[in-house]
Amino acid sequence: MFAFLLPKSAPFFAMLLEQNGLLRSTAELLVEMLEDSVGKGHVHKEITFLEDEADKLYGRIVLDLSQIFITPIDREDILRISHAQEESIDCLHGLSTRLHIFEFSSVRFPALQMGRTIAAMLDLTRLMLEGLSKRRDCHKTREFRKLRGECDMLLPVALAELMDEQQEITPVRIMQILKWSQAYDRINMLLEQVNALAETIEEAVLKNV
């Protein structure tokens, strides 16, 4: 009869999946930004909007964790997953800002391919989260490592390509090299963060499934 007095759990898995949806949508927009050198400004605004929505959702998750006693898995795991997703969105936004500011006339293939691969990696995190929410085996380690390996091979090739092109060294050319070096550095930061997110979810899966 006093059941209504018992503390209730917030829909943490639903919120984590909503946050993951914002993350994947941001990654898809980044790929669109890399594919279309003309509409970068419009896409960057969309990414900024999603990043703001993700910030609000992360704040809700943190607030609910501080106020609710009952959680479906350890609150530390929920917080770590949510924080890793928030950091990933921040990295995507940071990269899109660089692409927007640098105003590249064309996009290099390695950058586009790494963007597509990272988006595929984030699709795997959705499957992992869905499995965790249903207490179902959802290990994607092999698939994730394969995609990570593709990016690890592309990055040094991309950097070498910057230096090996047979073009006259001019101030404009030097500036392009510096800009692309910064862009690739941001892509690498994003890759590391997405990898950290997958490891965080994997740890929660090992503990709870």
C-alpha positions in Angstrom: 0.0 0.0 0.0 3.0 2.3 0.4 4.5 1.5 -3.0 3.9 5.0 -4.1 6.4 6.1 -1.5 9.2 4.0 -2.9 11.8 5.9 -5.1 11.3 5.4 -8.8 14.0 4.9 -11.4 14.3 7.3 -14.3 14.4 5.9 -17.8 18.2 5.9 -17.9 18.5 3.5 -20.8 16.0 5.5 -22.9 18.0 8.6 -22.2 21.3 7.0 -23.0 19.9 5.7 -26.3 18.4 9.2 -27.0 21.8 10.7 -26.4 23.4 8.0 -28.6 20.9 9.0 -31.3 22.0 12.6 -31.1 25.6 11.4 -31.3 25.0 9.3 -34.4 23.0 12.1 -36.1 25.9 14.5 -35.5 28.3 12.0 -37.0 26.0 11.6 -40.1 26.0 15.4 -40.5 29.7 15.5 -40.3 29.9 12.9 -43.1 27.5 15.1 -45.1 29.8 18.1 -44.4 32.8 16.2 -45.7 30.9 15.1 -48.8 29.6 18.6 -49.7 32.2 21.3 -49.8 29.5 23.9 -50.6 27.0 23.6 -47.8 29.3 23.4 -44.8 27.9 26.5 -43.1 24.3 25.1 -43.0 25.4 21.7 -41.8 27.7 23.2 -39.1 24.6 25.1 -37.7 22.7 21.8 -37.6 25.6 20.2 -35.7 25.8 23.1 -33.3 22.1 22.7 -32.6 22.4 19.0 -31.9 25.4 19.6 -29.7 23.3 22.1 -27.6 20.5 19.5 -27.3 23.0 16.9 -26.2 24.3 19.2 -23.5 20.8 19.7 -22.1 20.2 15.9 -22.2 23.5 15.2 -20.4 22.5 17.7 -17.7 19.2 15.9 -17.2 21.0 12.5 -16.9 23.5 13.9 -14.3 20.6 15.6 -12.4 18.5 12.4 -12.3 21.5 10.4 -11.2 22.0 12.7 -8.3 18.3 12.6 -7.2 17.3 9.0 -7.8 18.4 6.0 -5.7 17.3 3.1 -7.9 19.2 2.7 -11.2 19.1 -0.2 -13.7 22.9 -0.6 -13.5 25.5 1.0 -11.4 25.1 4.8 -11.5 28.9 5.1 -12.1 28.4 3.1 -15.4 25.5 5.2 -16.5 27.5 8.4 -15.8 30.6 7.1 -17.5 28.7 6.1 -20.7 26.8 9.4 -20.8 30.0 11.4 -20.2 31.8 9.5 -23.0 28.9 10.1 -25.4 28.9 13.8 -24.5 32.7 14.0 -25.1 32.3 12.3 -28.4 29.6 14.9 -29.5 31.9 17.7 -28.4 34.7 16.2 -30.5 32.4 16.0 -33.5 31.4 19.6 -33.0 35.0 20.7 -32.6 35.9 19.0 -35.9 33.0 20.5 -37.8 34.0 23.9 -36.5 37.5 23.5 -37.9 36.1 22.4 -41.3 33.7 25.3 -41.3 36.4 27.9 -40.4 39.1 26.5 -42.7 36.8 26.6 -45.8 38.5 23.9 -47.7 37.6 24.1 -51.4 37.6 20.3 -51.6 37.8 17.4 -49.1 40.5 14.8 -49.1 39.4 11.2 -49.5 41.1 9.9 -46.4 39.2 12.4 -44.3 35.9 11.5 -45.8 36.6 7.8 -45.5 37.6 8.2 -41.8 34.4 10.2 -41.2 32.3 7.4 -42.7 34.1 4.7 -40.7 33.7 6.6 -37.4 30.0 6.9 -38.2 29.9 3.1 -38.6 31.7 2.7 -35.3 29.1 4.8 -33.6 26.3 2.6 -35.1 27.9 -0.3 -33.3 27.7 1.6 -30.0 24.0 1.8 -30.5 23.7 -2.0 -30.9 25.9 -2.4 -27.7 23.7 0.0 -25.7 20.5 -1.7 -26.9 21.9 -5.1 -25.9 23.0 -3.7 -22.5 19.5 -2.3 -21.9 18.0 -5.8 -22.5 20.7 -7.7 -20.7 21.6 -9.4 -23.9 25.1 -10.4 -25.2 26.0 -7.5 -27.5 29.8 -7.7 -27.8 31.0 -5.9 -31.0 34.7 -6.0 -30.2 35.8 -7.7 -33.4 33.7 -5.5 -35.7 34.8 -2.4 -33.8 38.5 -3.3 -33.9 38.3 -3.9 -37.7 36.8 -0.4 -38.3 39.4 1.1 -35.9 42.1 -0.6 -37.8 40.9 0.9 -41.1 41.2 4.4 -39.6 44.6 3.6 -38.1 45.9 2.7 -41.5 44.3 5.7 -43.2 45.7 8.4 -40.9 49.4 8.0 -41.6 48.6 7.7 -45.3 46.7 10.9 -45.2 49.5 12.8 -43.4 52.1 11.4 -45.9 49.9 12.4 -48.8 50.0 16.0 -47.5 53.7 16.2 -47.8 54.3 14.0 -50.9 52.2 16.0 -53.4 54.3 17.4 -56.2 53.2 21.0 -55.9 55.2 24.2 -55.7 55.7 25.3 -52.1 53.9 28.6 -51.7 52.5 30.4 -48.6 49.0 29.3 -49.7 50.2 25.7 -50.0 51.9 25.8 -46.6 48.7 27.2 -45.1 46.7 24.3 -46.6 49.1 21.8 -45.1 48.8 23.4 -41.7 45.0 23.5 -41.9 44.7 19.8 -43.0 47.2 18.8 -40.3 45.0 20.4 -37.7 41.9 18.7 -39.2 43.5 15.3 -39.1 44.6 15.9 -35.5 40.9 16.6 -34.7 39.9 13.4 -36.5 42.4 11.5 -34.5 41.1 13.0 -31.2 37.5 12.0 -32.3 38.7 8.5 -33.1 40.3 8.1 -29.7 37.2 9.4 -27.9 34.8 7.0 -29.9 37.1 4.2 -29.0 37.0 5.2 -25.3 33.2 5.2 -25.5 33.1 1.7 -26.9 35.4 0.5 -24.2 33.2 2.1 -21.5 30.1 0.4 -22.9 31.9 -2.9 -23.2 33.0 -2.7 -19.5 29.3 -2.2 -18.5 28.3 -5.1 -20.7 30.8 -7.4 -19.1 29.6 -6.4 -15.6 25.9 -6.7 -16.3 25.2 -9.2 -19.0 
